[in-house]
Amino acid sequence: MKILMVEDNRSVCEMMSMFFKKEQWDVEFAYDGEQAVEVFKDEGQDYDLVLLDLNLPKMDGMQVAAEIRRVSPTIPMIMLTARDSESDQVLGLEMGADDYVTKPFSPLTLIARIKALHRRSQMGAPQAATNDAADDFDIRTAHFKLNTKTREAYLNDQPIKDLTPKEFDLLKTLASKPKQVFSREQLLQLVWNYEYYGDERTVDAHIKKLRQKIEQVGPKVIQTVWGVGYKFDDSEVQ
């Protein structure tokens, strides 16, 4: 795995480089926001995952996240933040992060988060598949279909594009049981697993982004059940 770590604290970078070396991962460091954007625009296709600090010189981490997402809408991204505000964490997720880790953090915890996110993204890595394999959809409803091997999802035969790893997993979880209502706590456990120690606002942020991408090709199929959670229902799609 090759990682781009955007962090202005060189001591943190030196510490993490030892852990990355132990895992036999390659890492490149960028120490300010402008450098990170330049590096990613030039070499973005080479990276498997981005670690992004929010508090950066020259360009704020939120802006960097937006620029990275313009280049690669799907690359796994974990935000590192010293900010305690829930609004900052939710905003980071809305800007395209799949997960966040609050400073000060345990290096072993960060490594576990990286492995979990990378593992999920690799489950759908592009493969040299035949047409038969491409038609092997794991979930089918009247208007929706999803293939976990190719990480593709379609609504009314229109592809839902640029889903991040967590957005795809969230959609798969909801669509696997149409009309069943999932609480935010259930979705945290099912999608983020026990390695994720977030709050329920994380789910809301990802639902918002997921809905925006779905509604580019069709009607709203992820519905809010007030006071309970969310459900997938395409029964009224025309």
C-alpha positions in Angstrom: 0.0 0.0 0.0 1.2 3.5 -0.8 -0.1 6.4 1.4 0.0 10.1 1.1 0.1 11.7 4.6 -0.6 15.4 4.8 0.7 16.6 8.2 2.7 19.8 9.1 4.0 18.3 12.4 7.2 16.6 11.3 7.5 14.8 14.7 4.2 13.1 14.0 5.4 12.2 10.5 8.6 10.7 11.8 6.8 8.7 14.4 4.3 7.3 11.9 7.0 6.5 9.4 8.3 3.9 11.7 4.9 2.2 12.0 4.4 2.4 8.2 7.8 0.8 7.7 6.9 -2.0 10.1 3.8 -2.7 8.0 5.9 -2.5 4.8 3.9 0.4 3.4 5.3 3.2 1.3 4.5 6.7 2.4 5.0 10.2 1.1 4.6 13.2 3.3 3.3 16.7 2.4 3.8 19.3 5.0 1.3 22.0 3.9 -1.9 22.1 1.9 -0.6 23.6 -1.3 2.2 20.9 -1.5 -0.4 18.2 -0.9 -2.6 19.4 -3.7 0.3 19.6 -6.1 1.6 16.2 -5.2 -1.8 14.6 -5.5 -2.6 16.2 -8.9 0.7 14.9 -10.2 0.7 11.4 -8.6 -2.8 10.8 -7.3 -3.2 7.6 -9.3 -0.2 6.1 -7.4 -1.8 6.3 -3.9 -4.1 3.8 -2.2 -5.1 6.0 0.7 -4.8 9.6 2.0 -4.2 10.7 5.6 -5.1 14.4 5.9 -4.7 16.8 8.8 -7.3 19.6 9.0 -5.0 22.3 10.5 -2.5 23.0 7.7 -0.4 26.0 6.6 -1.0 27.7 3.2 -4.3 25.8 2.6 -6.9 24.5 5.0 -7.4 20.7 5.2 -11.1 21.2 4.1 -9.9 22.9 0.9 -7.3 20.2 0.3 -10.0 17.5 0.8 -12.2 19.2 -1.8 -9.3 19.4 -4.3 -8.4 15.7 -3.8 -12.0 14.7 -4.3 -12.0 16.6 -7.6 -9.1 14.5 -8.8 -10.2 11.2 -7.3 -13.8 11.0 -6.0 -13.2 7.5 -4.6 -9.8 7.3 -3.0 -10.1 6.3 0.7 -9.4 9.2 3.0 -9.0 9.5 6.8 -8.9 13.0 8.4 -6.6 13.8 11.3 -7.9 16.6 13.5 -7.1 18.2 16.8 -10.4 20.0 16.7 -12.9 18.7 19.3 -15.9 20.4 17.6 -18.5 17.9 16.3 -19.4 20.4 13.6 -15.8 20.3 12.3 -15.7 16.5 12.2 -19.1 16.3 10.4 -18.0 19.0 7.9 -14.8 16.9 7.3 -17.0 13.9 6.5 -19.2 16.0 4.2 -16.1 17.2 2.4 -15.4 13.6 1.4 -13.5 11.9 4.3 -14.4 8.2 5.0 -13.3 8.4 8.6 -11.6 10.7 11.1 -9.1 10.3 14.0 -8.9 12.9 16.7 -5.5 14.0 18.0 -3.7 13.0 20.0 -4.1 9.5 18.6 -2.6 6.1 19.2 -0.5 5.0 16.2 -1.8 1.5 16.6 -5.4 2.7 16.4 -4.6 4.7 13.3 -3.0 1.7 11.7 -6.1 -0.4 12.5 -8.3 2.3 10.9 -6.1 2.3 7.8 -6.3 -1.5 7.5 -10.0 -1.5 7.9 -10.7 1.2 5.3 -8.2 -0.2 2.8 -9.6 -3.7 3.3 -13.1 -2.5 2.5 -12.0 -0.5 -0.6 -9.9 -3.5 -1.9 -13.0 -5.8 -1.7 -14.2 -4.0 -4.8 -10.9 -3.3 -6.6 -11.2 -3.4 -10.4 -10.7 -6.8 -11.9 -10.4 -8.3 -15.3 -13.9 -9.6 -15.3 -16.0 -11.3 -18.0 -19.4 -9.9 -19.0 -21.0 -12.7 -17.1 -19.2 -11.7 -13.9 -20.2 -8.0 -14.4 -23.8 -9.2 -14.5 -23.5 -11.1 -11.2 -25.3 -8.6 -9.0 -25.5 -9.5 -5.3 -28.5 -7.2 -4.7 -31.4 -6.8 -7.1 -34.7 -4.9 -6.5 -37.3 -3.6 -9.0 -35.2 -0.6 -9.9 -31.8 -1.1 -8.2 -28.9 -3.5 -8.5 -25.5 -3.7 -6.8 -22.3 -5.8 -7.4 -20.0 -6.1 -4.5 -17.1 -7.5 -6.6 -17.0 -4.6 -9.0 -18.3 -2.0 -6.4 -20.9 -0.9 -8.9 -24.5 0.2 -8.2 -27.2 1.1 -10.6 -30.6 2.8 -10.3 -32.9 2.3 -13.3 -29.8 1.0 -15.1 -28.0 4.3 -14.6 -24.7 4.0 -12.7 -24.4 5.7 -9.3 -20.9 7.3 -9.8 -18.0 8.2 -7.5 -19.1 6.3 -4.4 -16.4 6.3 -1.7 -15.8 3.0 0.1 -18.0 4.0 3.1 -20.8 5.3 0.9 -20.9 2.1 -1.1 -20.9 0.0 2.1 -23.7 2.1 3.5 -25.8 1.8 0.4 -25.2 -2.0 0.3 -26.2 -2.4 3.9 -29.5 -0.5 3.4 -30.4 -2.0 0.1 -29.7 -5.6 1.3 -33.0 -5.3 3.3 -35.4 -3.0 1.5 -37.9 -1.2 3.7 -36.2 -2.4 6.9 -35.4 0.6 9.1 -31.8 0.8 10.4 -30.9 2.9 13.4 -27.9 5.1 13.3 -26.2 2.9 15.9 -26.9 -0.2 13.8 -25.3 1.4 10.8 -22.3 2.5 12.7 -21.8 -1.1 13.8 -22.5 -2.7 10.4 -20.7 -0.2 8.2 -17.9 1.1 10.3 -17.5 -2.0 12.4 -16.2 -2.1 15.9 -12.9 -0.5 14.9 -14.8 2.8 14.4 -15.5 4.9 17.5 -17.6 7.7 16.1 -20.9 9.3 16.9 -24.2 9.1 15.1 -23.6 12.3 13.2 -21.1 10.4 11.1 -24.0 8.4 9.6 -26.0 11.6 8.8 -23.0 13.1 7.0 -22.5 10.1 4.8 -26.2 9.7 4.1 -26.3 13.3 2.9 -23.5 12.7 0.5 -24.8 9.4 -0.7 -28.3 10.9 -1.4 -26.7 13.6 -3.5 -25.0 11.0 -5.7 -28.0 8.8 -6.0 -30.3 11.7 -6.9 -28.0 12.6 -9.8 -29.5 9.6 -11.6 -32.9 9.0 -10.0 -35.3 9.7 -7.2 -34.7 9.6 -3.5 -34.6 5.9 -2.4 -32.9 6.4 1.0 -35.6 7.7 3.3 -35.5 9.1 6.8 -37.7 7.5 9.4 -37.9 10.3 11.9 -36.8 9.4 15.4 -35.5 6.0 14.3 -33.1 6.0 11.4 -33.0 5.3 7.6 -34.3 2.8 5.1 -33.9 1.9 1.4 -37.2 1.8 -0.5 -37.5 1.9 -4.3 -41.0 0.5 -4.5 -42.4 3.9 -5.7 -39.8 4.6 -8.3 -41.3 5.2 -11.7 
